[in-house]
């Protein structure tokens, strides 16, 4: 799949030492689908276990960062017998091109799926120009 010129995935970098993380724990890369129309780009990120209160979407210097924490599902009085559902943090970054109207980005989280709507600026959207006979 060819990457859109308006939204480019930043290269994934391996953390070389635990000291580079500000919190202990695992960091996951969410799976992402990106769709484009003439007027917008829609980004869908799979972040199971993340609640809206634990989700942070940051836009700084044309870099869009999404991150969210997954809280443990067991209570303090419960004893672990088998843990296959790992908890930690989701994190991913994207570089935005100038054609994205950064003031109008919208985000919704529904059942662990984050949807970001990134509208294109008016001049970037294709349009037909009518010709009048003179």
N, CA, C and O atoms as a printed pandas DataFrame, in Angstrom:
     atom_number atom_name residue_name chain_id  residue_number  x_coord  y_coord  z_coord
0              1         N          UNK        A               1    0.843   -1.184    0.000
1              2        CA          UNK        A               1    0.000    0.000    0.000
2              3         C          UNK        A               1    0.885    1.243    0.000
3              4         O          UNK        A               1    1.798    1.352    0.819
4              5         N          UNK        A               2    0.631    2.153   -0.885
5              6        CA          UNK        A               2    1.406    3.397   -0.966
6              7         C          UNK        A               2    0.960    4.333    0.144
7              8         O          UNK        A               2   -0.228    4.420    0.454
8              9         N          UNK        A               3    1.909    5.027    0.736
9             10        CA          UNK        A               3    1.585    5.977    1.786
10            11         C          UNK        A               3    1.110    7.283    1.168
11            12         O          UNK        A               3    1.613    7.712    0.129
12            13         N          UNK        A               4    0.146    7.904    1.813
13            14        CA          UNK        A               4   -0.365    9.184    1.367
14            15         C          UNK        A               4    0.689   10.256    1.599
15            16         O          UNK        A               4    1.449   10.189    2.565
16            17         N          UNK        A               5    0.731   11.234    0.721
17            18        CA          UNK        A               5    1.667   12.342    0.886
18            19         C          UNK        A               5    1.258   13.246    2.046
19            20         O          UNK        A               5    2.093   13.955    2.607
20            21         N          UNK        A               6   -0.038   13.222    2.408
21            22        CA          UNK        A               6   -0.532   14.095    3.457
22            23         C          UNK        A               6   -0.222   13.566    4.850
23            24         O          UNK        A               6   -0.166   14.346    5.801
24            25         N          UNK        A               7   -0.019   12.259    4.994
25            26        CA          UNK        A               7    0.186   11.652    6.294
26            27         C          UNK        A               7    1.231   10.565    6.156
27            28         O          UNK        A               7    1.015    9.577    5.453
28            29         N          UNK        A               8    2.350   10.737    6.814
29            30        CA          UNK        A               8    3.438    9.766    6.704
30            31         C          UNK        A               8    3.695    9.140    8.062
31            32         O          UNK        A               8    3.723    9.842    9.073
32            33         N          UNK        A               9    3.883    7.834    8.099
33            34        CA          UNK        A               9    4.170    7.124    9.329
34            35         C          UNK        A               9    5.626    7.361    9.711
35            36         O          UNK        A               9    6.527    7.203    8.887
36            37         N          UNK        A              10    5.848    7.740   10.958
37            38        CA          UNK        A              10    7.222    7.894   11.433
38            39         C          UNK        A              10    7.830    6.516   11.611
39            40         O          UNK        A              10    7.139    5.575   12.002
40            41         N          UNK        A              11    9.108    6.392   11.327
41            42        CA          UNK        A              11    9.788    5.120   11.502
42            43         C          UNK        A              11    9.755    4.701   12.966
43            44         O          UNK        A              11    9.948    5.517   13.867
44            45         N          UNK        A              12    9.503    3.400   13.186
45            46        CA          UNK        A              12    9.487    2.860   14.535
46            47         C          UNK        A              12   10.923    2.741   15.029
47            48         O          UNK        A              12   11.797    2.225   14.331
48            49         N          UNK        A              13   11.149    3.229   16.244
49            50        CA          UNK        A              13   12.492    3.174   16.810
50            51         C          UNK        A              13   12.464    2.313   18.061
51            52         O          UNK        A              13   11.559    2.422   18.888
52            53         N          UNK        A              14   13.460    1.464   18.183
53            54        CA          UNK        A              14   13.572    0.604   19.351
54            55         C          UNK        A              14   14.156    1.401   20.500
55            56         O          UNK        A              14   15.120    2.144   20.318
56            57         N          UNK        A              15   13.571    1.248   21.692
57            58        CA          UNK        A              15   14.094    1.916   22.878
58            59         C          UNK        A              15   15.347    1.173   23.296
59            60         O          UNK        A              15   15.299   -0.023   23.583
60            61         N          UNK        A              16   16.471    1.877   23.331
61            62        CA          UNK        A              16   17.747    1.202   23.607
62            63         C          UNK        A              16   17.971    0.953   25.093
63            64         O          UNK        A              16   18.638   -0.016   25.456
64            65         N          UNK        A              17   17.431    1.804   25.957
65            66        CA          UNK        A              17   17.564    1.577   27.396
66            67         C          UNK        A              17   16.244    1.919   28.067
67            68         O          UNK        A              17   15.530    2.806   27.602
68            69         N          UNK        A              18   15.907    1.230   29.155
69            70        CA          UNK        A              18   14.659    1.541   29.864
70            71         C          UNK        A              18   14.617    2.963   30.391
71            72         O          UNK        A              18   13.532    3.487   30.643
72            73         N          UNK        A              19   15.778    3.610   30.568
73            74        CA          UNK        A              19   15.810    4.968   31.108
74            75         C          UNK        A              19   15.174    5.973   30.149
75            76         O          UNK        A              19   14.820    7.077   30.565
76            77         N          UNK        A              20   15.021    5.608   28.863
77            78        CA          UNK        A              20   14.423    6.535   27.911
78            79         C          UNK        A              20   12.916    6.641   28.083
79            80         O          UNK        A              20   12.308    7.617   27.644
80            81         N          UNK        A              21   12.312    5.650   28.715
81            82        CA          UNK        A              21   10.885    5.704   28.984
82            83         C          UNK        A              21   10.654    6.446   30.285
83            84         O          UNK        A              21   11.445    6.336   31.222
84            85         N          UNK        A              22    9.564    7.204   30.339
85            86        CA          UNK        A              22    9.262    7.933   31.567
86            87         C          UNK        A              22    8.462    7.074   32.533
87            88         O          UNK        A              22    8.332    7.424   33.706
88            89         N          UNK        A              23    7.922    5.953   32.060
89            90        CA          UNK        A              23    7.161    5.043   32.914
90            91         C          UNK        A              23    7.613    3.616   32.659
91            92         O          UNK        A              23    7.993    3.265   31.541
92            93         N          UNK        A              24    7.572    2.795   33.698
93            94        CA          UNK        A              24    7.901    1.386   33.472
94            95         C          UNK        A              24    6.762    0.694   32.748
95            96         O          UNK        A              24    5.624    1.162   32.784
96            97         N          UNK        A              25    7.063   -0.425   32.086
97            98        CA          UNK        A              25    6.025   -1.210   31.442
98            99         C          UNK        A              25    6.221   -1.337   29.950
99           100         O          UNK        A              25    7.106   -0.718   29.359
100          101         N          UNK        A              26    5.374   -2.155   29.359
101          102        CA          UNK        A              26    5.446   -2.426   27.928
102          103         C          UNK        A              26    4.856   -1.280   27.124
103          104         O          UNK        A              26    3.932   -0.602   27.574
104          105         N          UNK        A              27    5.399   -1.068   25.924
105          106        CA          UNK        A              27    4.856   -0.076   24.994
106          107         C          UNK        A              27    4.482   -0.816   23.719
107          108         O          UNK        A              27    5.314   -1.503   23.127
108          109         N          UNK        A              28    3.214   -0.675   23.291
109          110        CA          UNK        A              28    2.696   -1.343   22.109
110          111         C          UNK        A              28    2.488   -0.338   20.987
111          112         O          UNK        A              28    2.211    0.834   21.241
112          113         N          UNK        A              29    2.620   -0.794   19.743
113          114        CA          UNK        A              29    2.306    0.025   18.581
114          115         C          UNK        A              29    0.910   -0.354   18.107
115          116         O          UNK        A              29    0.697   -1.502   17.717
116          117         N          UNK        A              30   -0.054    0.575   18.127
117          118        CA          UNK        A              30   -1.400    0.215   17.679
118          119         C          UNK        A              30   -1.439   -0.022   16.172
119          120         O          UNK        A              30   -0.779    0.683   15.409
120          121         N          UNK        A              31   -2.218   -1.018   15.748
121          122        CA          UNK        A              31   -2.457   -1.224   14.323
122          123         C          UNK        A              31   -3.325   -0.085   13.821
123          124         O          UNK        A              31   -4.259    0.339   14.503
124          125         N          UNK        A              32   -3.018    0.411   12.625
125          126        CA          UNK        A              32   -3.697    1.592   12.087
126          127         C          UNK        A              32   -4.142    1.335   10.658
127          128         O          UNK        A              32   -3.398    0.761    9.863
128          129         N          UNK        A              33   -5.362    1.764   10.332
129          130        CA          UNK        A              33   -5.856    1.831    8.961
130          131         C          UNK        A              33   -6.057    3.298    8.624
131          132         O          UNK        A              33   -6.533    4.068    9.458
132          133         N          UNK        A              34   -5.695    3.693    7.399
133          134        CA          UNK        A              34   -5.842    5.084    6.974
134          135         C          UNK        A              34   -6.623    5.111    5.667
135          136         O          UNK        A              34   -6.286    4.407    4.715
136          137         N          UNK        A              35   -7.669    5.932    5.632
137          138        CA          UNK        A              35   -8.512    6.090    4.453
138          139         C          UNK        A              35   -8.474    7.547    4.022
139          140         O          UNK        A              35   -8.389    8.446    4.858
140          141         N          UNK        A              36   -8.536    7.779    2.715
141          142        CA          UNK        A              36   -8.486    9.145    2.208
142          143         C          UNK        A              36   -9.627    9.391    1.237
143          144         O          UNK        A              36   -9.946    8.548    0.399
144          145         N          UNK        A              37  -10.240   10.575    1.368
145          146        CA          UNK        A              37  -11.217   11.051    0.390
146          147         C          UNK        A              37  -10.687   12.373   -0.154
147          148         O          UNK        A              37   -9.582   12.794    0.189
148          149         N          UNK        A              38  -11.470   13.018   -0.994
149          150        CA          UNK        A              38  -11.064   14.313   -1.543
150          151         C          UNK        A              38  -10.948   15.389   -0.468
151          152         O          UNK        A              38  -10.171   16.333   -0.611
152          153         N          UNK        A              39  -11.727   15.245    0.618
153          154        CA          UNK        A              39  -11.791   16.311    1.611
154          155         C          UNK        A              39  -11.142   15.991    2.951
155          156         O          UNK        A              39  -10.940   16.892    3.765
156          157         N          UNK        A              40  -10.810   14.718    3.197
157          158        CA          UNK        A              40  -10.273   14.375    4.513
158          159         C          UNK        A              40   -9.492   13.070    4.496
159          160         O          UNK        A              40   -9.555   12.288    3.546
160          161         N          UNK        A              41   -8.758   12.865    5.575
161          162        CA          UNK        A              41   -8.093   11.594    5.834
162          163         C          UNK        A              41   -8.665   11.076    7.146
163          164         O          UNK        A              41   -8.804   11.828    8.111
164          165         N          UNK        A              42   -8.992    9.798    7.177
165          166        CA          UNK        A              42   -9.514    9.171    8.392
166          167         C          UNK        A              42   -8.505    8.127    8.845
167          168         O          UNK        A              42   -8.094    7.265    8.069
168          169         N          UNK        A              43   -8.116    8.213   10.095
169          170        CA          UNK        A              43   -7.172    7.280   10.689
170          171         C          UNK        A              43   -7.900    6.479   11.759
171          172         O          UNK        A              43   -8.514    7.055   12.657
172          173         N          UNK        A              44   -7.835    5.155   11.669
173          174        CA          UNK        A              44   -8.451    4.266   12.651
174          175         C          UNK        A              44   -7.329    3.513   13.352
175          176         O          UNK        A              44   -6.548    2.821   12.698
176          177         N          UNK        A              45   -7.236    3.639   14.679
177          178        CA          UNK        A              45   -6.186    2.978   15.456
178          179         C          UNK        A              45   -6.820    2.009   16.437
179          180         O          UNK        A              45   -7.732    2.373   17.179
180          181         N          UNK        A              46   -6.339    0.781   16.440
181          182        CA          UNK        A              46   -6.843   -0.263   17.323
182          183         C          UNK        A              46   -6.120   -0.171   18.657
183          184         O          UNK        A              46   -4.925   -0.455   18.743
184          185         N          UNK        A              47   -6.855    0.232   19.713
185          186        CA          UNK        A              47   -6.266    0.422   21.033
186          187         C          UNK        A              47   -7.133   -0.255   22.092
187          188         O          UNK        A              47   -7.702    0.423   22.947
188          189         N          UNK        A              48   -7.242   -1.600   22.043
189          190        CA          UNK        A              48   -8.133   -2.291   22.982
190          191         C          UNK        A              48   -7.710   -2.092   24.434
191          192         O          UNK        A              48   -6.529   -2.164   24.773
192          193         N          UNK        A              49   -8.702   -1.842   25.279
193          194        CA          UNK        A              49   -8.445   -1.652   26.697
194          195         C          UNK        A              49   -8.198   -0.218   27.104
195          196         O          UNK        A              49   -8.150    0.081   28.298
196          197         N          UNK        A              50   -8.036    0.691   26.131
197          198        CA          UNK        A              50   -7.797    2.095   26.449
198          199         C          UNK        A              50   -9.141    2.812   26.572
199          200         O          UNK        A              50  -10.002    2.687   25.701
200          201         N          UNK        A              51   -9.311    3.558   27.654
201          202        CA          UNK        A              51  -10.517    4.362   27.850
202          203         C          UNK        A              51  -10.206    5.812   27.479
203          204         O          UNK        A              51   -9.049    6.231   27.482
204          205         N          UNK        A              52  -11.255    6.568   27.161
205          206        CA          UNK        A              52  -11.079    7.956   26.714
206          207         C          UNK        A              52  -10.276    8.782   27.725
207          208         O          UNK        A              52   -9.482    9.634   27.326
208          209         N          UNK        A              53  -10.467    8.546   29.005
209          210        CA          UNK        A              53   -9.755    9.313   30.033
210          211         C          UNK        A              53   -8.260    9.005   30.055
211          212         O          UNK        A              53   -7.473    9.794   30.577
212          213         N          UNK        A              54   -7.868    7.868   29.492
213          214        CA          UNK        A              54   -6.461    7.466   29.468
214          215         C          UNK        A              54   -5.807    7.669   28.108
215          216         O          UNK        A              54   -4.696    7.191   27.873
216          217         N          UNK        A              55   -6.490    8.374   27.211
217          218        CA          UNK        A              55   -6.006    8.591   25.851
218          219         C          UNK        A              55   -5.505   10.023   25.706
219          220         O          UNK        A              55   -6.179   10.968   26.116
220          221         N          UNK        A              56   -4.326   10.179   25.123
221          222        CA          UNK        A              56   -3.750   11.512   24.890
222          223         C          UNK        A              56   -3.436   11.630   23.406
223          224         O          UNK        A              56   -2.767   10.772   22.830
224          225         N          UNK        A              57   -3.929   12.707   22.791
225          226        CA          UNK        A              57   -3.629   13.007   21.396
226          227         C          UNK        A              57   -2.959   14.374   21.400
227          228         O          UNK        A              57   -3.557   15.373   21.801
228          229         N          UNK        A              58   -1.719   14.401   20.952
229          230        CA          UNK        A              58   -0.911   15.608   21.031
230          231         C          UNK        A              58   -0.469   16.005   19.626
231          232         O          UNK        A              58   -0.030   15.161   18.845
232          233         N          UNK        A              59   -0.587   17.278   19.315
233          234        CA          UNK        A              59   -0.147   17.799   18.024
234          235         C          UNK        A              59    0.864   18.903   18.285
235          236         O          UNK        A              59    0.539   19.938   18.867
236          237         N          UNK        A              60    2.105   18.664   17.844
237          238        CA          UNK        A              60    3.176   19.616   18.101
238          239         C          UNK        A              60    4.166   19.577   16.950
239          240         O          UNK        A              60    4.667   18.511   16.594
240          241         N          UNK        A              61    4.448   20.732   16.370
241          242        CA          UNK        A              61    5.419   20.838   15.266
242          243         C          UNK        A              61    5.103   19.865   14.135
243          244         O          UNK        A              61    5.995   19.186   13.624
244          245         N          UNK        A              62    3.830   19.800   13.745
245          246        CA          UNK        A              62    3.344   18.950   12.655
246          247         C          UNK        A              62    3.492   17.454   12.938
247          248         O          UNK        A              62    3.382   16.645   12.017
248          249         N          UNK        A              63    3.736   17.075   14.185
249          250        CA          UNK        A              63    3.798   15.666   14.557
250          251         C          UNK        A              63    2.595   15.348   15.438
251          252         O          UNK        A              63    2.408   15.949   16.496
252          253         N          UNK        A              64    1.784   14.395   14.989
253          254        CA          UNK        A              64    0.603   13.950   15.716
254          255         C          UNK        A              64    0.988   12.696   16.495
255          256         O          UNK        A              64    1.395   11.697   15.902
256          257         N          UNK        A              65    0.862   12.745   17.817
257          258        CA          UNK        A              65    1.200   11.617   18.675
258          259         C          UNK        A              65   -0.073   11.126   19.348
259          260         O          UNK        A              65   -0.807   11.908   19.951
260          261         N          UNK        A              66   -0.330    9.822   19.240
261          262        CA          UNK        A              66   -1.448    9.220   19.972
262          263         C          UNK        A              66   -0.846    8.245   20.980
263          264         O          UNK        A              66    0.035    7.451   20.651
264          265         N          UNK        A              67   -1.342    8.324   22.216
265          266        CA          UNK        A              67   -0.877    7.400   23.243
266          267         C          UNK        A              67   -2.011    7.152   24.221
267          268         O          UNK        A              67   -2.850    8.020   24.461
268          269         N          UNK        A              68   -2.019    5.959   24.775
269          270        CA          UNK        A              68   -3.057    5.599   25.728
270          271         C          UNK        A              68   -2.601    4.462   26.612
271          272         O          UNK        A              68   -1.892    3.557   26.172
272          273         N          UNK        A              69   -3.018    4.521   27.868
273          274        CA          UNK        A              69   -2.641    3.506   28.844
274          275         C          UNK        A              69   -3.721    2.441   28.965
275          276         O          UNK        A              69   -4.915    2.730   28.889
276          277         N          UNK        A              70   -3.275    1.205   29.155
277          278        CA          UNK        A              70   -4.174    0.077   29.393
278          279         C          UNK        A              70   -4.050   -0.286   30.862
279          280         O          UNK        A              70   -2.980   -0.690   31.317
280          281         N          UNK        A              71   -5.135   -0.144   31.603
281          282        CA          UNK        A              71   -5.109   -0.462   33.027
282          283         C          UNK        A              71   -5.274   -1.973   33.220
283          284         O          UNK        A              71   -5.944   -2.625   32.419
284          285         N          UNK        A              72   -4.675   -2.534   34.270
285          286        CA          UNK        A              72   -4.887   -3.963   34.551
286          287         C          UNK        A              72   -6.363   -4.235   34.809
287          288         O          UNK        A              72   -7.064   -3.403   35.384
288          289         N          UNK        A              73   -6.828   -5.401   34.380
289          290        CA          UNK        A              73   -8.251   -5.728   34.537
290          291         C          UNK        A              73   -8.555   -6.371   35.878
291          292         O          UNK        A              73   -9.708   -6.365   36.309
292          293         N          UNK        A              74   -7.544   -6.931   36.556
293          294        CA          UNK        A              74   -7.799   -7.582   37.837
294          295         C          UNK        A              74   -7.833   -6.553   38.956
295          296         O          UNK        A              74   -7.173   -5.516   38.883
296          297         N          UNK        A              75   -8.601   -6.848   39.982
297          298        CA          UNK        A              75   -8.693   -5.968   41.138
298          299         C          UNK        A              75   -7.579   -6.239   42.124
299          300         O          UNK        A              75   -6.856   -7.226   41.989
300          301         N          UNK        A              76   -7.429   -5.361   43.131
301          302        CA          UNK        A              76   -6.333   -5.516   44.096
302          303         C          UNK        A              76   -6.457   -6.767   44.971
303          304         O          UNK        A              76   -5.448   -7.277   45.458
304          305         N          UNK        A              77   -7.676   -7.266   45.175
305          306        CA          UNK        A              77   -7.873   -8.447   46.013
306          307         C          UNK        A              77   -7.775   -9.750   45.228
307          308         O          UNK        A              77   -7.792  -10.833   45.814
308          309         N          UNK        A              78   -7.674   -9.650   43.917
309          310        CA          UNK        A              78   -7.642  -10.846   43.086
310          311         C          UNK        A              78   -6.216  -11.355   42.917
311          312         O          UNK        A              78   -5.262  -10.579   42.857
312          313         N          UNK        A              79   -6.094  -12.687   42.843
313          314        CA          UNK        A              79   -4.792  -13.316   42.650
314          315         C          UNK        A              79   -4.658  -13.741   41.196
315          316         O          UNK        A              79   -5.576  -14.346   40.643
316          317         N          UNK        A              80   -3.519  -13.430   40.565
317          318        CA          UNK        A              80   -3.277  -13.806   39.180
318          319         C          UNK        A              80   -3.065  -15.311   39.066
319          320         O          UNK        A              80   -2.238  -15.885   39.774
320          321         N          UNK        A              81   -3.818  -15.948   38.168
321          322        CA          UNK        A              81   -3.634  -17.367   37.879
322          323         C          UNK        A              81   -3.013  -17.519   36.494
323          324         O          UNK        A              81   -2.060  -18.277   36.313
324          325         N          UNK        A              82   -3.560  -16.791   35.513
325          326        CA          UNK        A              82   -3.036  -16.795   34.149
326          327         C          UNK        A              82   -3.257  -15.404   33.569
327          328         O          UNK        A              82   -4.381  -14.903   33.577
328          329         N          UNK        A              83   -2.218  -14.787   33.076
329          330        CA          UNK        A              83   -2.319  -13.453   32.478
330          331         C          UNK        A              83   -1.808  -13.531   31.041
331          332         O          UNK        A              83   -0.606  -13.671   30.812
332          333         N          UNK        A              84   -2.717  -13.442   30.081
333          334        CA          UNK        A              84   -2.346  -13.395   28.668
334          335         C          UNK        A              84   -2.606  -12.015   28.067
335          336         O          UNK        A              84   -2.034  -11.670   27.033
336          337         N          UNK        A              85   -3.463  -11.230   28.710
337          338        CA          UNK        A              85   -3.784   -9.885   28.244
338          339         C          UNK        A              85   -2.783   -8.924   28.868
339          340         O          UNK        A              85   -2.895   -8.570   30.042
340          341         N          UNK        A              86   -1.807   -8.506   28.076
341          342        CA          UNK        A              86   -0.755   -7.657   28.617
342          343         C          UNK        A              86   -1.226   -6.208   28.717
343          344         O          UNK        A              86   -1.930   -5.707   27.841
344          345         N          UNK        A              87   -0.832   -5.561   29.776
345          346        CA          UNK        A              87   -1.157   -4.151   29.960
346          347         C          UNK        A              87    0.100   -3.322   29.726
347          348         O          UNK        A              87    1.216   -3.840   29.740
348          349         N          UNK        A              88   -0.099   -2.060   29.518
349          350        CA          UNK        A              88    1.014   -1.161   29.237
350          351         C          UNK        A              88    0.516    0.108   28.583
351          352         O          UNK        A              88   -0.437    0.729   29.054
352          353         N          UNK        A              89    1.166    0.494   27.488
353          354        CA          UNK        A              89    0.858    1.766   26.831
354          355         C          UNK        A              89    0.914    1.592   25.325
355          356         O          UNK        A              89    1.814    0.937   24.798
356          357         N          UNK        A              90   -0.060    2.186   24.631
357          358        CA          UNK        A              90   -0.022    2.283   23.172
358          359         C          UNK        A              90    0.594    3.625   22.814
359          360         O          UNK        A              90    0.337    4.628   23.479
360          361         N          UNK        A              91    1.405    3.646   21.765
361          362        CA          UNK        A              91    1.991    4.915   21.327
362          363         C          UNK        A              91    2.357    4.826   19.850
363          364         O          UNK        A              91    2.912    3.827   19.394
364          365         N          UNK        A              92    2.034    5.896   19.104
365          366        CA          UNK        A              92    2.386    5.962   17.683
366          367         C          UNK        A              92    2.410    7.423   17.257
367          368         O          UNK        A              92    1.656    8.241   17.783
368          369         N          UNK        A              93    3.289    7.752   16.291
369          370        CA          UNK        A              93    3.414    9.125   15.817
370          371         C          UNK        A              93    3.270    9.185   14.296
371          372         O          UNK        A              93    3.624    8.249   13.579
372          373         N          UNK        A              94    2.736   10.320   13.827
373          374        CA          UNK        A              94    2.562   10.582   12.401
374          375         C          UNK        A              94    2.989   12.018   12.123
375          376         O          UNK        A              94    2.779   12.907   12.949
376          377         N          UNK        A              95    3.585   12.239   10.967
377          378        CA          UNK        A              95    3.946   13.579   10.536
378          379         C          UNK        A              95    2.868   14.081    9.584
379          380         O          UNK        A              95    2.539   13.412    8.604
380          381         N          UNK        A              96    2.317   15.261    9.871
381          382        CA          UNK        A              96    1.253   15.820    9.057
382          383         C          UNK        A              96    1.822   16.767    8.012
383          384         O          UNK        A              96    2.752   17.526    8.288
384          385         N          UNK        A              97    1.261   16.718    6.818
385          386        CA          UNK        A              97    1.645   17.645    5.753
386          387         C          UNK        A              97    0.839   18.936    5.894
387          388         O          UNK        A              97   -0.094   19.018    6.694
388          389         N          UNK        A              98    1.213   19.935    5.107
389          390        CA          UNK        A              98    0.547   21.240    5.172
390          391         C          UNK        A              98   -0.900   21.202    4.707
391          392         O          UNK        A              98   -1.651   22.134    4.993
392          393         N          UNK        A              99   -1.314   20.161    4.003
393          394        CA          UNK        A              99   -2.678   20.133    3.471
394          395         C          UNK        A              99   -3.708   19.756    4.533
395          396         O          UNK        A              99   -4.907   19.825    4.265
396          397         N          UNK        A             100   -3.275   19.360    5.731
397          398        CA          UNK        A             100   -4.205   19.019    6.807
398          399         C          UNK        A             100   -4.562   20.282    7.574
399          400         O          UNK        A             100   -3.682   21.042    7.977
400          401         N          UNK        A             101   -5.871   20.504    7.776
401          402        CA          UNK        A             101   -6.345   21.635    8.569
402          403         C          UNK        A             101   -6.266   21.225   10.039
403          404         O          UNK        A             101   -7.205   20.630   10.569
404          405         N          UNK        A             102   -5.166   21.536   10.687
405          406        CA          UNK        A             102   -4.884   21.041   12.029
406          407         C          UNK        A             102   -5.864   21.549   13.078
407          408         O          UNK        A             102   -6.033   20.908   14.115
408          409         N          UNK        A             103   -6.516   22.686   12.834
409          410        CA          UNK        A             103   -7.475   23.233   13.797
410          411         C          UNK        A             103   -8.798   22.468   13.805
411          412         O          UNK        A             103   -9.594   22.630   14.730
412          413         N          UNK        A             104   -9.041   21.647   12.802
413          414        CA          UNK        A             104  -10.341   20.969   12.683
414          415         C          UNK        A             104  -10.247   19.456   12.862
415          416         O          UNK        A             104  -11.191   18.743   12.519
416          417         N          UNK        A             105   -9.147   18.957   13.382
417          418        CA          UNK        A             105   -9.009   17.514   13.617
418          419         C          UNK        A             105   -9.983   17.094   14.711
419          420         O          UNK        A             105  -10.101   17.762   15.738
420          421         N          UNK        A             106  -10.680   15.978   14.483
421          422        CA          UNK        A             106  -11.645   15.453   15.454
422          423         C          UNK        A             106  -11.262   14.034   15.827
423          424         O          UNK        A             106  -10.707   13.296   15.013
424          425         N          UNK        A             107  -11.565   13.652   17.082
425          426        CA          UNK        A             107  -11.234   12.311   17.559
426          427         C          UNK        A             107  -12.411   11.713   18.310
427          428         O          UNK        A             107  -13.075   12.390   19.094
428          429         N          UNK        A             108  -12.661   10.421   18.056
429          430        CA          UNK        A             108  -13.656    9.673   18.822
430          431         C          UNK        A             108  -13.056    8.317   19.175
431          432         O          UNK        A             108  -12.262    7.761   18.416
432          433         N          UNK        A             109  -13.444    7.792   20.334
433          434        CA          UNK        A             109  -13.007    6.471   20.777
434          435         C          UNK        A             109  -14.250    5.642   21.024
435          436         O          UNK        A             109  -15.098    6.006   21.838
436          437         N          UNK        A             110  -14.357    4.514   20.312
437          438        CA          UNK        A             110  -15.533    3.659   20.431
438          439         C          UNK        A             110  -15.081    2.212   20.535
439          440         O          UNK        A             110  -14.555    1.649   19.575
440          441         N          UNK        A             111  -15.288    1.608   21.706
441          442        CA          UNK        A             111  -14.963    0.209   21.967
442          443         C          UNK        A             111  -13.519   -0.125   21.597
443          444         O          UNK        A             111  -13.257   -1.145   20.960
444          445         N          UNK        A             112  -12.590    0.731   21.996
445          446        CA          UNK        A             112  -11.174    0.469   21.780
446          447         C          UNK        A             112  -10.640    0.840   20.413
447          448         O          UNK        A             112   -9.483    0.556   20.104
448          449         N          UNK        A             113  -11.469    1.476   19.581
449          450        CA          UNK        A             113  -11.013    1.908   18.265
450          451         C          UNK        A             113  -11.056    3.437   18.232
451          452         O          UNK        A             113  -12.114    4.049   18.374
452          453         N          UNK        A             114   -9.884    4.032   18.041
453          454        CA          UNK        A             114   -9.770    5.482   17.932
454          455         C          UNK        A             114   -9.951    5.880   16.480
455          456         O          UNK        A             114   -9.304    5.319   15.596
456          457         N          UNK        A             115  -10.834    6.855   16.224
457          458        CA          UNK        A             115  -11.003    7.394   14.875
458          459         C          UNK        A             115  -10.625    8.859   14.897
459          460         O          UNK        A             115  -11.225    9.660   15.614
460          461         N          UNK        A             116   -9.616    9.201   14.097
461          462        CA          UNK        A             116   -9.213   10.585   13.915
462          463         C          UNK        A             116   -9.635   11.034   12.534
463          464         O          UNK        A             116   -9.326   10.375   11.541
464          465         N          UNK        A             117  -10.338   12.149   12.463
465          466        CA          UNK        A             117  -10.733   12.731   11.184
466          467         C          UNK        A             117   -9.862   13.955   10.955
467          468         O          UNK        A             117   -9.880   14.909   11.733
468          469         N          UNK        A             118   -9.096   13.907    9.867
469          470        CA          UNK        A             118   -8.136   14.966    9.541
470          471         C          UNK        A             118   -8.602   15.665    8.264
471          472         O          UNK        A             118   -8.286   15.209    7.165
472          473         N          UNK        A             119   -9.350   16.769    8.392
473          474        CA          UNK        A             119   -9.832   17.461    7.193
474          475         C          UNK        A             119   -8.695   18.138    6.434
475          476         O          UNK        A             119   -7.733   18.628    7.026
476          477         N          UNK        A             120   -8.830   18.150    5.121
477          478        CA          UNK        A             120   -7.853   18.856    4.290
478          479         C          UNK        A             120   -8.239   20.329    4.214
479          480         O          UNK        A             120   -9.420   20.670    4.280
480          481         N          UNK        A             121   -7.250   21.194    4.077
481          482        CA          UNK        A             121   -7.551   22.607    3.910
482          483         C          UNK        A             121   -8.281   22.789    2.581
483          484         O          UNK        A             121   -8.113   21.989    1.661
484          485         N          UNK        A             122   -9.085   23.833    2.484
485          486        CA          UNK        A             122   -9.903   24.051    1.299
486          487         C          UNK        A             122   -9.138   24.043   -0.004
487          488         O          UNK        A             122   -9.611   23.494   -0.999
488          489         N          UNK        A             123   -7.955   24.646   -0.013
489          490        CA          UNK        A             123   -7.209   24.726   -1.260
490          491         C          UNK        A             123   -6.647   23.373   -1.691
491          492         O          UNK        A             123   -6.319   23.194   -2.864
492          493         N          UNK        A             124   -6.528   22.414   -0.762
493          494        CA          UNK        A             124   -5.982   21.100   -1.110
494          495         C          UNK        A             124   -7.035   20.160   -1.680
495          496         O          UNK        A             124   -6.704   19.198   -2.374
496          497         N          UNK        A             125   -8.309   20.437   -1.388
497          498        CA          UNK        A             125   -9.365   19.569   -1.887
498          499         C          UNK        A             125   -9.597   19.810   -3.380
499          500         O          UNK        A             125   -9.700   20.958   -3.814
500          501         N          UNK        A             126   -9.679   18.742   -4.161
501          502        CA          UNK        A             126   -9.917   18.934   -5.592
502          503         C          UNK        A             126  -11.299   19.538   -5.837
503          504         O          UNK        A             126  -12.241   19.267   -5.092
504          505         N          UNK        A             127  -11.412   20.331   -6.850
505          506        CA          UNK        A             127  -12.706   20.923   -7.185
506          507         C          UNK        A             127  -12.760   21.193   -8.680
507          508         O          UNK        A             127  -11.731   21.304   -9.347
508          509         N          UNK        A             128  -13.967   21.296   -9.186
509          510        CA          UNK        A             128  -14.146   21.626  -10.595
510          511         C          UNK        A             128  -14.346   23.122  -10.713
511          512         O          UNK        A             128  -14.982   23.749   -9.866
512          513         N          UNK        A             129  -13.805   23.674  -11.753
513          514        CA          UNK        A             129  -13.944   25.105  -12.000
514          515         C          UNK        A             129  -14.838   25.265  -13.220
515          516         O          UNK        A             129  -14.549   24.753  -14.302
516          517         N          UNK        A             130  -15.918   25.982  -13.017
517          518        CA          UNK        A             130  -16.849   26.153  -14.130
518          519         C          UNK        A             130  -16.308   27.195  -15.112
519          520         O          UNK        A             130  -15.632   28.151  -14.730
520          521         N          UNK        A             131  -16.622   26.980  -16.356
521          522        CA          UNK        A             131  -16.184   27.889  -17.417
522          523         C          UNK        A             131  -17.418   28.569  -17.988
523          524         O          UNK        A             131  -18.386   27.909  -18.366
524          525         N          UNK        A             132  -17.376   29.888  -18.046
525          526        CA          UNK        A             132  -18.505   30.611  -18.629
526          527         C          UNK        A             132  -18.107   31.090  -20.031
527          528         O          UNK        A             132  -16.968   31.472  -20.297
528          529         N          UNK        A             133  -19.111   31.044  -20.904
529          530        CA          UNK        A             133  -18.868   31.497  -22.281
530          531         C          UNK        A             133  -18.884   33.022  -22.280
531          532         O          UNK        A             133  -19.755   33.637  -21.664
532          533         N          UNK        A             134  -17.943   33.617  -22.956
533          534        CA          UNK        A             134  -17.836   35.063  -22.903
534          535         C          UNK        A             134  -18.163   35.650  -24.174
535          536         O          UNK        A             134  -18.127   36.872  -24.317
